[in-house]
Amino acid sequence: GLKERNFYGTGRSLDILLNTSNDKNQFKLITTDRLSYENDADINYNINYKQEDFSKASSYKLDTLSSGIGIGYRINNNLYHNIDFEYALKDYKVTNSSTVSNTILNSSGSNISYLIKNNLRYSTLNPGFVSKTGNYFNYNNTIETPTSSNNGFVRNLIIVKSYFNTNNSIYAIQGRLGNIFSLNNNDILTDDKFSLGGRSLRGFDNYGAGPRNSRTSYIGGNNIAVLKLDYSYEITRQSNFPFYLNIFNDYGLIWENKTTPTKSDNNIRSSVGFGIKYYSPVGPMGFTWGFPIMDEEYDIKRMFLFSVGNL
């Protein structure tokens, strides 16, 4: 990835990402120009292409090409709002028709979406890439218009974070609350629903916790609630690139589908664990070992997790 806030002195910002792995290939380009210096407003253009392989988790592959335009502006020093208009072309390729969800099976092939995205962000976090003090609130609202292939939905997601710092210790509380509903009382597509696991619930695999039809048919849910409690202690001394020992306790709940999956419940999942966070010159890195303490027999666990970027 490459991020440049003042490309060749033009005032334009540039964000390029090339990502490749066993189950995901992605190319993203975002460029932002100043729309108004008086109102501190920006205009951005973006294009994003993704190839995602959900064959092991949900029995399908998905290619997505999206592009859009957005306007963002600062309301005050801590509050920022942006609105984006996006066009997306999705191509669903079913890899196992006997285990894939009916919504994906019925949407096999090309689908068109028109999206309106609103995002409101409030932050009093301290400057720097190690969050030690302050609060963060982010509200995201996405509307897929009823003229889209799947007749539209409304998705709301709230993320809150709070950090406290004493000496070399950092205490963090993070929460996530989300809901999605169809505008025409249809079942929501699996990739638009919420999923639980990975970084959102350590100790469980990506798409590892929550409603599913089988091991290779993860369904997810229309509602999600997550609470993450972290304690981090700096094991270096005032380093520019510090190491932190991390201890955590995660809780997560995902529920509700129009069509009830074969394996579904409304039970809370929970895990505990420890890890190491390293804020390197090229970005944050996390090494995490998680252990489920509240789970269901059909959940898929994953003890070790390696993260880069957003920890």
N, C-alpha and C positions, 0 to 999 in steps of 0.2 A: 504494500500500500504506500501511497504518497499523498501527503497533505501539505499544501502551500497556501498561506493566507494572503500573500501579496505577490502574485505571480508576475515576475519580471517588472516589479514596481508599478503595475497597472491598477492595484487595489482589488483585483479579482482574486477570489479564492478558488482553489482547485483540489478536488478529492478524487483520487483514482485508486481502485482496489482490484487486484487480480487474485483470486482464491481458488485453489484446486486441492481436492482430497478424494478419498475413495467414493464418497457419496455426495459430493457437491463440487460443482465448478461455477464460478461467478466472475463476471466483469461488471464493474460499476464506475460510472463517471458522473460527477456532480461539479458544476461550476456556478459560482455566485458572484454577482455584480452589485455594486451599490446603486440602489434605485433613487434614494433621496438622502442627502447628507443632513438636511434640516430635521427630518423625522427619524434618522438612523434606521432606514429601511433598506432591505436587500431583496433582490430577485434571483431565483436559482432555476437552473435547468438540469435535468437528470435523465440518464438512461441506464438501465440495469438489465443484465441478462443472466439467468440462473438455470443450471441443470441440476436437479435434485433427485437423488435415488432413495425413495422410500420403500423399496421392494422388501427389505428385511423387516421393516417396522409396520408397513401398511399396504404392501402388495401393489405398488404403482410407482411410476417415475413421472416427474413433472418438469417441463421446460417452460420458463416464464420470461417474456420480454416486456418490459415496461418502460415508459417514458413519461415525463411530466414537467410541469412548471409550477413554481411556488413563490409566495411573497412572505417575507418575515420582517418583523419590526420589534423594537424594544419599547415596552410600555414604561418601564423605569429601570433602575440599575439592576434589579433582581428578577424582573418579570419580562418574559419574551413570548411572543405569539407568532405562529406561522400557519399559513393555509396553502395546501397543495392540491392541484388537479392532475390526475394521473390516468393514463390509458394502459391497460395490461392485456396481453395476449397469452393465454395459458394452454398448454398442450398436455393432456393427461394420457399416459401410456400404461395400461393395466398389465401387470406382470403375472398375476394369479387371479383369475376371475372367480375362483371358488372361495377365496378368503378376503378379497377386497370389499370395502364397504359399498353398499348399494348406491350411495350418492356419487362416489367416484366412478363406479361402473356405468351409471347413467350419463355421466359427464365426459366419458372417454372421447378423446379427440380435442379439437380446438374450441376454446371458450374466450369470450371477450368480456372485459370488465372496465367500467368507468368509475373512478374512485374520487371522492372528495375527502381530504384529510385535514383535520384541525388539530393543532398541538399547542398546548399552553404549558410553559415551563417556568418554575420559580426556584431560585437557588441562592442560598447564602453560604455555600460551601467555601472553604478557604482556597486561595489560589494554589496552584501546583497540582501534580498528578497523584499525590497521596491525600485522600480525603480524611481529615482529622477532626474538623469541627464544622458545625452548620447543618442546615436542613435542605432537602431537595424534594420538590413536588413536580410531577409531570402528569398531565392529563392528555390523552390522545383519543380522538374521536374519528372513526373512519366510516364513511357511507359509501356502499356500493350501490349505484343507482338501479332502480327497477328495470331499466332498459338493458341491463347486462344479461349475459347468458343464463345466469342462475337466479335472476329475478330479485337480486339485491339483498343487502343486510345492513345493520348498524352495529358497529363494534365500539365499545368503550373500555379503556384501560387506564387505571390510575396506579402510579408508582410513587412511593414515598420512601425517603431515606433520612436517617438522622444519625449524626456522628458526634461523639464526645471524646475528648482527649485529656489524659492525665499522665504527666511525665512521659514515659515511653509506651504507654498503653492507649489503644483506641477501642472504644466500644461503639458498635454499629447495630442499628435496627433498620431492617428493610422490609417493606410490605408491597404486595401486588394484588390488585383486585380488578377483575375483568368480567365483561358480559358481552355476548353477541346474540342477536336475534334476527330472524328473517323478516323481510318486509312483506312477504307473501305466504307466510306460514309454511315454508319449505324447510326440509332438513338442510343444515349448513354443511358445506363441503369440509372434508376432514382437514385440509391444509389451512382453512380459514378459522377452524376451532382452536381452542387453547390446548396446550399439551403440558405435561408435568414430568420433570426429570432433568438430568444434566445439571447445568448451572442454576436452574430454578429450584431444584430439589436434589442436593448433593447426596450421593449414596445410591441413586437410581440412574438407570441408563436414560439417554435421550428417548423420549416417548416411552418411558419405562413404567410410569405410574398412572393409573386411571383406567377408564373404560376401554375395552377392546373386545373383539370377536375371537381372536386367536393370537398366538405369539407374533404372527406376521400380519396382523390386522388391527393396528392401533386406531381407535376412534377419536379419543379426546373428549372434550366437553364444551358446552356453551358458557360455563361459568368457571372461574378460577379464583382461589384465594391462597396467597403464599405469605408466610412470615419467616424471616431469616434473622437469627441472632448471632453476632460475631464478636469475638474478643481477639485483638491482635496485639502482640508485644514485639517491639523492635529489638532484634538480637544483634544489630550493629549499633554503632554509636555515632549519631549525627551524620550519617553518610548521605551523600547526594543520591546514591542508588541503594536504598536500604533493603534489608531482609526483615520480614516479619514472620513470627510464629503465630499461626491462626488456629483458634478453637471455635467450633460453630454448632448450632442447633437449628435445624430447619423444620418447618411445618408446611404442608400443602394439602389442598383439597380441590378436586376438579369434579364437576357434576353436570347433569342434565343433557339429554339428547331427545330429539323428537321421536326417533326410533331407538328403543332400548337395546344396547349391545348385549351380547351373550354373557360377558363378564363385566358387571357394573355394580357399583356401590357408592354410598355417600360417606365413606369412612376417611378420616384424616390419615395422611401419611406423615411420617416423621423420621428424622435421621440425626445422628451426631457424628462428629469427626474432627479432624485436625488437618493442618496443611502448612505450606510455606508460601509466602508471597514475596516476589522479588521485583522491585521497580527498576528495571534495567534501562540502559541508555536508549534502547529501541522500543521500550514500552513495558507495561506490567506483565508479569508471568505468574501463574498460580499452579501449585502442585497440591492436590487435595485427596485425602483418603476419607471416605464417608461410609457409615454403617447404619443401615435402616433399623429402627427400633419399633416402628409401627408400619406394617405393610400387609399386602394381600398375597396369597400364594401364586397368583398369576402375574404379579408385578415382575419386572426385569431389573435386577440390581446391577450396580456398577461401582466397585469400590474406589478405583482410581480415576481422577479427572485432571487433565492438563488444560489450562486456559491461557489465552493470550489476549491482551487488550482489556476488555471489560471484566474485572474481577468481582 
